[in-house]
Amino acid sequence: METNKSNTHDRELLLQRTLDAPVDLVWEAWTNPEHIANWWGPDGFTNTIHIMDMTTGGEWDLVMHGPDGTNYKNKSIFREIIPQKKIVYEHISAPHFTATIEFEDQGEQTHIKWHMLFDTVEQFIQVVKTFKADEGLKQNIAKLNLYLTGMNKKRNE
């Protein structure tokens, strides 16, 4: 995927960022429902997490509350969890996709690689055009980085 285009390039989103927090803190922000509820989703969204069973085969059930008051129910199943390395979940409510988030320890920073693979090109186009998933993913990572700054500050006090 690095040098050659994959055969899925036209139905995937990929975003990579280096976050200003060590991997254990990033992992905590990602895997603790009390933390993820505070940063998950695009700008203006809030969350209610009903279930977040961070085990392989575990369920993740949440409602994202849009700034306009619309509620978006989301249900996913965790397919693979390697502590402080990787999370793979299958978003089983519409739109269906598989997300893989990889964490690379870089000392006081963490490189995150967030990949979303949709079933079809048409579905990918619809999700990006209708829900602006590409922009939403960028906002999500920016919110995570900002939240981590606060977590890091508290940790170092």
Backbone as CSV, one residue per row, in Angstrom:
resi,resn,N_x,N_y,N_z,CA_x,CA_y,CA_z,C_x,C_y,C_z
1,MET,0.820,-1.189,0.000,0.000,0.000,0.000,0.864,1.254,0.000
2,GLU,2.097,1.157,0.440,2.957,2.336,0.536,3.369,2.840,-0.849
3,THR,3.903,1.950,-1.688,4.391,2.406,-2.983,3.399,2.111,-4.099
4,ASN,2.696,1.006,-4.010,1.712,0.659,-5.028,0.321,0.928,-4.488
5,LYS,-0.582,1.294,-5.396,-1.963,1.460,-4.961,-2.547,0.072,-4.739
6,SER,-3.281,-0.060,-3.632,-3.917,-1.352,-3.370,-5.145,-1.457,-4.256
7,ASN,-5.697,-2.665,-4.344,-6.898,-2.835,-5.154,-8.141,-2.340,-4.414
8,THR,-7.954,-1.767,-3.230,-9.071,-1.220,-2.468,-8.960,0.296,-2.315
9,HIS,-7.984,0.910,-2.986,-7.712,2.339,-2.780,-8.913,3.234,-3.044
10,ASP,-9.834,2.797,-3.898,-10.980,3.641,-4.245,-12.162,3.457,-3.293
11,ARG,-11.957,2.715,-2.213,-13.027,2.558,-1.215,-12.484,2.560,0.212
12,GLU,-11.386,3.298,0.384,-10.799,3.353,1.716,-10.393,4.776,2.089
13,LEU,-10.456,5.020,3.388,-9.950,6.263,3.965,-8.733,5.892,4.789
14,LEU,-7.702,6.687,4.704,-6.495,6.447,5.486,-5.977,7.788,5.977
15,LEU,-5.743,7.858,7.272,-5.193,9.069,7.853,-4.117,8.671,8.846
16,GLN,-2.987,9.361,8.782,-1.893,9.099,9.710,-1.495,10.411,10.370
17,ARG,-1.254,10.336,11.671,-0.831,11.511,12.426,0.104,11.075,13.544
18,THR,0.949,11.991,13.947,1.754,11.777,15.140,1.116,12.604,16.247
19,LEU,0.737,11.917,17.304,0.049,12.544,18.434,1.056,12.883,19.516
20,ASP,0.793,13.957,20.238,1.711,14.437,21.275,1.431,13.797,22.631
21,ALA,1.493,12.479,22.662,1.283,11.737,23.912,1.896,10.347,23.754
22,PRO,2.379,9.777,24.863,2.931,8.423,24.796,1.825,7.392,24.517
23,VAL,2.224,6.247,23.992,1.273,5.244,23.539,0.345,4.748,24.656
24,ASP,0.831,4.659,25.887,-0.059,4.174,26.955,-1.213,5.146,27.197
25,LEU,-0.959,6.427,27.057,-2.003,7.435,27.230,-2.979,7.417,26.050
26,VAL,-2.446,7.279,24.841,-3.296,7.200,23.652,-4.199,5.976,23.756
27,TRP,-3.623,4.855,24.179,-4.390,3.619,24.336,-5.509,3.815,25.358
28,GLU,-5.191,4.461,26.471,-6.183,4.728,27.513,-7.322,5.589,26.961
29,ALA,-6.990,6.618,26.189,-8.006,7.503,25.605,-8.893,6.755,24.619
30,TRP,-8.318,5.761,23.949,-9.033,4.995,22.934,-9.890,3.880,23.516
31,THR,-9.468,3.307,24.628,-10.108,2.071,25.094,-10.961,2.240,26.341
32,ASN,-10.944,3.397,26.966,-11.748,3.646,28.151,-12.980,4.447,27.725
33,PRO,-14.187,3.875,27.900,-15.393,4.568,27.439,-15.567,5.960,28.050
34,GLU,-15.072,6.151,29.267,-15.190,7.478,29.888,-14.344,8.510,29.137
35,HIS,-13.254,8.070,28.548,-12.411,8.979,27.767,-12.935,9.136,26.343
36,ILE,-13.205,8.024,25.678,-13.580,8.096,24.252,-14.869,8.898,24.060
37,ALA,-15.750,8.862,25.044,-16.998,9.637,24.949,-16.723,11.131,24.842
38,ASN,-15.559,11.571,25.334,-15.227,12.999,25.343,-14.605,13.515,24.050
39,TRP,-14.119,12.619,23.181,-13.475,13.127,21.974,-13.977,12.483,20.680
40,TRP,-14.725,11.415,20.768,-15.127,10.672,19.571,-16.067,11.487,18.694
41,GLY,-15.840,11.392,17.388,-16.738,11.995,16.417,-16.273,13.350,15.922
42,PRO,-16.914,13.822,14.872,-16.568,15.130,14.304,-16.908,16.271,15.262
43,ASP,-16.471,17.456,14.910,-16.728,18.655,15.712,-18.223,18.819,15.975
44,GLY,-18.558,19.168,17.210,-19.939,19.438,17.570,-20.722,18.226,18.038
45,PHE,-20.158,17.018,17.886,-20.851,15.804,18.282,-20.553,15.459,19.738
46,THR,-21.541,14.866,20.407,-21.343,14.284,21.729,-21.735,12.811,21.627
47,ASN,-21.437,12.047,22.666,-21.638,10.599,22.596,-22.244,10.040,23.861
48,THR,-23.054,9.018,23.686,-23.513,8.187,24.785,-23.065,6.766,24.462
49,ILE,-22.207,6.219,25.302,-21.706,4.867,25.065,-22.473,3.914,25.972
50,HIS,-23.155,2.952,25.336,-23.948,1.976,26.085,-23.112,0.749,26.441
51,ILE,-22.334,0.267,25.484,-21.471,-0.908,25.688,-20.153,-0.633,24.983
52,MET,-19.055,-0.950,25.642,-17.753,-0.898,24.987,-16.904,-2.012,25.584
53,ASP,-17.095,-3.204,25.039,-16.417,-4.406,25.509,-15.148,-4.594,24.677
54,MET,-14.031,-4.097,25.204,-12.756,-4.084,24.474,-12.078,-5.454,24.493
55,THR,-12.802,-6.450,23.977,-12.245,-7.790,23.815,-12.542,-8.236,22.391
56,THR,-11.775,-9.178,21.881,-12.045,-9.709,20.549,-13.439,-10.330,20.555
57,GLY,-14.283,-9.878,19.641,-15.670,-10.325,19.587,-16.594,-9.463,20.435
58,GLY,-16.014,-8.515,21.188,-16.803,-7.640,22.055,-17.580,-6.610,21.263
59,GLU,-18.652,-6.148,21.869,-19.566,-5.213,21.225,-19.232,-3.771,21.625
60,TRP,-19.442,-2.867,20.675,-19.318,-1.441,20.936,-20.600,-0.791,20.440
61,ASP,-21.385,-0.307,21.364,-22.685,0.267,21.078,-22.693,1.705,21.557
62,LEU,-22.863,2.657,20.656,-22.900,4.052,21.066,-23.871,4.845,20.213
63,VAL,-24.290,5.968,20.752,-25.117,6.913,20.005,-24.324,8.204,19.908
64,MET,-24.134,8.648,18.673,-23.498,9.940,18.437,-24.618,10.962,18.285
65,HIS,-24.516,12.038,19.054,-25.537,13.086,19.021,-24.992,14.244,18.194
66,GLY,-25.619,14.467,17.048,-25.169,15.541,16.158,-25.502,16.908,16.708
67,PRO,-24.798,17.938,16.235,-25.046,19.303,16.700,-26.470,19.778,16.408
68,ASP,-27.132,19.150,15.423,-28.511,19.530,15.072,-29.545,18.726,15.864
69,GLY,-29.067,17.878,16.804,-29.984,17.087,17.621,-30.269,15.701,17.074
70,THR,-29.758,15.381,15.876,-29.957,14.059,15.304,-29.110,13.035,16.052
71,ASN,-29.697,11.882,16.336,-28.979,10.788,16.986,-28.589,9.747,15.946
72,TYR,-27.337,9.336,15.989,-26.812,8.337,15.065,-26.388,7.117,15.873
73,LYS,-27.171,6.039,15.743,-26.834,4.809,16.458,-25.711,4.100,15.718
74,ASN,-24.733,3.650,16.468,-23.582,2.948,15.902,-23.366,1.659,16.669
75,LYS,-23.165,0.584,15.919,-22.863,-0.698,16.545,-21.688,-1.313,15.804
76,SER,-20.703,-1.737,16.582,-19.503,-2.353,16.020,-19.139,-3.588,16.832
77,ILE,-18.338,-4.429,16.217,-17.780,-5.611,16.886,-16.264,-5.513,16.774
78,PHE,-15.585,-5.652,17.908,-14.124,-5.648,17.891,-13.636,-6.982,17.326
79,ARG,-12.838,-6.927,16.281,-12.342,-8.133,15.609,-10.932,-8.514,16.047
80,GLU,-10.132,-7.506,16.432,-8.760,-7.785,16.865,-8.313,-6.663,17.794
81,ILE,-7.711,-7.063,18.898,-7.168,-6.077,19.829,-5.796,-6.556,20.280
82,ILE,-4.787,-5.760,19.979,-3.426,-6.017,20.447,-3.060,-4.800,21.285
83,PRO,-3.014,-4.966,22.618,-2.805,-3.809,23.490,-1.644,-2.910,23.064
84,GLN,-1.961,-1.616,22.989,-1.034,-0.548,22.629,-0.433,-0.703,21.235
85,LYS,-1.034,-1.561,20.407,-0.537,-1.772,19.032,-1.643,-1.602,17.986
86,LYS,-2.806,-2.257,18.217,-3.792,-2.299,17.134,-5.200,-2.579,17.652
87,ILE,-6.166,-1.896,17.016,-7.585,-2.152,17.222,-8.215,-2.315,15.840
88,VAL,-8.963,-3.403,15.659,-9.728,-3.599,14.432,-11.176,-3.792,14.852
89,TYR,-12.058,-2.973,14.273,-13.477,-3.178,14.554,-14.268,-3.141,13.260
90,GLU,-15.356,-3.913,13.265,-16.278,-3.951,12.133,-17.510,-3.159,12.531
91,HIS,-17.761,-2.092,11.793,-18.952,-1.256,12.025,-20.103,-1.977,11.340
92,ILE,-20.967,-2.637,12.155,-21.998,-3.497,11.567,-23.314,-2.767,11.311
93,SER,-23.488,-1.577,11.891,-24.662,-0.780,11.514,-24.279,-0.005,10.245
94,ALA,-25.278,0.482,9.545,-24.989,1.204,8.303,-24.298,2.526,8.619
95,PRO,-23.317,2.883,7.827,-22.695,2.169,6.719,-21.694,1.126,7.230
96,HIS,-21.675,-0.005,6.578,-20.785,-1.089,6.982,-19.354,-0.793,6.523
97,PHE,-18.396,-0.930,7.441,-16.984,-0.782,7.099,-16.152,-1.474,8.171
98,THR,-14.894,-1.655,7.867,-13.939,-2.178,8.846,-12.891,-1.108,9.081
99,ALA,-12.632,-0.831,10.358,-11.625,0.162,10.724,-10.459,-0.533,11.409
100,THR,-9.268,-0.127,11.034,-8.042,-0.628,11.659,-7.262,0.580,12.142
101,ILE,-6.968,0.591,13.430,-6.196,1.680,14.014,-4.925,1.072,14.575
102,GLU,-3.790,1.547,14.074,-2.497,1.051,14.535,-1.790,2.157,15.308
103,PHE,-1.142,1.760,16.394,-0.446,2.682,17.291,1.039,2.337,17.284
104,GLU,1.877,3.318,17.000,3.325,3.097,17.001,3.960,3.968,18.074
105,ASP,4.567,3.315,19.048,5.219,3.989,20.165,6.429,4.760,19.657
106,GLN,6.433,6.076,19.928,7.576,6.913,19.572,8.009,7.725,20.790
107,GLY,8.099,7.028,21.924,8.520,7.692,23.156,7.433,8.565,23.716
108,GLU,7.641,9.886,23.693,6.634,10.819,24.205,5.552,11.130,23.176
109,GLN,5.651,10.503,22.008,4.639,10.671,20.958,4.169,9.289,20.499
110,THR,3.055,9.288,19.781,2.508,8.057,19.217,2.083,8.344,17.790
111,HIS,2.543,7.508,16.876,2.090,7.614,15.488,0.848,6.738,15.358
112,ILE,-0.221,7.339,14.848,-1.464,6.597,14.679,-1.775,6.492,13.190
113,LYS,-2.168,5.295,12.793,-2.562,5.033,11.400,-3.997,4.523,11.463
114,TRP,-4.918,5.305,10.921,-6.347,5.011,11.009,-6.849,4.711,9.603
115,HIS,-7.294,3.499,9.381,-7.699,3.019,8.065,-9.148,2.537,8.127
116,MET,-9.963,3.008,7.193,-11.359,2.556,7.095,-11.582,1.991,5.699
117,LEU,-12.090,0.757,5.652,-12.340,0.085,4.378,-13.838,-0.160,4.236
118,PHE,-14.418,0.392,3.170,-15.842,0.241,2.891,-16.065,-0.902,1.919
119,ASP,-17.289,-1.430,1.893,-17.600,-2.609,1.076,-17.531,-2.336,-0.421
120,THR,-18.022,-1.172,-0.837,-18.072,-0.857,-2.265,-17.610,0.574,-2.512
121,VAL,-17.237,0.848,-3.735,-16.855,2.198,-4.139,-18.048,3.133,-3.960
122,GLU,-19.242,2.665,-4.353,-20.452,3.478,-4.249,-20.728,3.869,-2.796
123,GLN,-20.578,2.904,-1.901,-20.807,3.166,-0.480,-19.786,4.187,0.038
124,PHE,-18.536,4.002,-0.355,-17.479,4.928,0.045,-17.818,6.353,-0.413
125,ILE,-18.187,6.503,-1.678,-18.512,7.818,-2.232,-19.691,8.427,-1.484
126,GLN,-20.713,7.615,-1.212,-21.897,8.114,-0.508,-21.534,8.580,0.899
127,VAL,-20.716,7.809,1.599,-20.336,8.152,2.975,-19.487,9.424,2.998
128,VAL,-18.578,9.544,2.046,-17.721,10.735,2.001,-18.540,11.961,1.590
129,LYS,-19.421,11.815,0.598,-20.217,12.962,0.143,-21.298,13.343,1.145
130,THR,-22.045,12.364,1.633,-23.179,12.649,2.518,-22.725,13.001,3.918
131,PHE,-21.850,12.169,4.477,-21.451,12.357,5.872,-20.099,13.048,6.020
132,LYS,-19.455,13.328,4.883,-18.134,13.977,4.901,-17.177,13.232,5.844
133,ALA,-17.133,11.906,5.657,-16.346,11.032,6.537,-14.864,11.382,6.522
134,ASP,-14.361,11.853,5.396,-12.940,12.205,5.325,-12.640,13.391,6.241
135,GLU,-13.487,14.417,6.190,-13.315,15.582,7.060,-13.589,15.210,8.514
136,GLY,-14.588,14.372,8.721,-14.924,13.918,10.070,-13.777,13.167,10.728
137,LEU,-13.080,12.355,9.946,-11.939,11.602,10.477,-10.817,12.553,10.893
138,LYS,-10.558,13.568,10.079,-9.542,14.568,10.434,-9.919,15.283,11.722
139,GLN,-11.191,15.663,11.849,-11.656,16.342,13.054,-11.557,15.420,14.268
140,ASN,-11.879,14.140,14.063,-11.807,13.157,15.136,-10.382,13.048,15.690
141,ILE,-9.402,12.975,14.810,-8.011,12.865,15.245,-7.554,14.166,15.907
142,ALA,-7.998,15.298,15.388,-7.641,16.581,16.005,-8.236,16.671,17.415
143,LYS,-9.481,16.216,17.579,-10.115,16.220,18.901,-9.380,15.273,19.848
144,LEU,-8.964,14.114,19.336,-8.199,13.168,20.152,-6.901,13.809,20.620
145,ASN,-6.183,14.445,19.721,-4.905,15.064,20.075,-5.094,16.155,21.138
146,LEU,-6.144,16.958,20.988,-6.443,17.996,21.972,-6.793,17.379,23.331
147,TYR,-7.588,16.322,23.310,-7.966,15.638,24.544,-6.730,15.040,25.224
148,LEU,-5.838,14.484,24.430,-4.600,13.900,24.969,-3.733,14.964,25.636
149,THR,-3.734,16.176,25.091,-2.966,17.265,25.695,-3.441,17.493,27.126
150,GLY,-4.751,17.494,27.318,-5.317,17.659,28.649,-4.985,16.481,29.563
151,MET,-5.069,15.264,29.029,-4.733,14.074,29.823,-3.265,14.110,30.237
152,ASN,-2.407,14.487,29.307,-0.966,14.547,29.546,-0.640,15.576,30.627
153,LYS,-1.326,16.729,30.556,-1.122,17.800,31.519,-1.482,17.321,32.924
154,LYS,-2.652,16.652,33.052,-3.087,16.135,34.355,-2.101,15.109,34.895
155,ARG,-1.603,14.255,34.015,-0.668,13.209,34.410,0.624,13.802,34.964
156,ASN,1.050,14.908,34.373,2.347,15.509,34.755,2.238,16.528,35.886
157,GLU,1.044,16.750,36.427,0.879,17.713,37.517,1.383,17.138,38.836
